[in-house]
């Protein structure tokens, strides 16, 4: 029974593959470090730079996660297609 499930889902990417959490964290951290460096070098107040890093890191992480959830693979059925309707082809 488990072999059949594995054989059916062999071509589908797993949820972990789609989400790629490490890539999201690294990209959000890079954006946060950039913003923190810009603020730190512009104002020379490193506490303020750390605050900006934290805020920008969290905001960019949430935005990137929402964007990754919003994307769909091209082979998935889109919502509202004719196949969902009764009598649709």
Steps between C-alpha positions, in 0.01 A plus 500: 500500500780744576675412175195601299482833676869561439469399135204733443673795661848442354467776241339753736729722707453473873373789703848547645644529149243761403541714807878490524510652849877537513505706181225724635693557823827573320339743258314679778821518706689645203237772456510569874881520509499738205247728668686479831830591336347792312345639819811427706741662257273798440424582864787329690241387755540124508210442738271665247659289226428183701137607543468564127661163426247322722198682360604465136591133553157417641309702240696356208463146638122538523477653151717228344304226674169643382631531144620139503159387621328701228691339215370180346661245273392520134356148501260564789139589425426865554204600709193590304586294195228343286581153635371605841159590361234237446482420131836668429752334268 
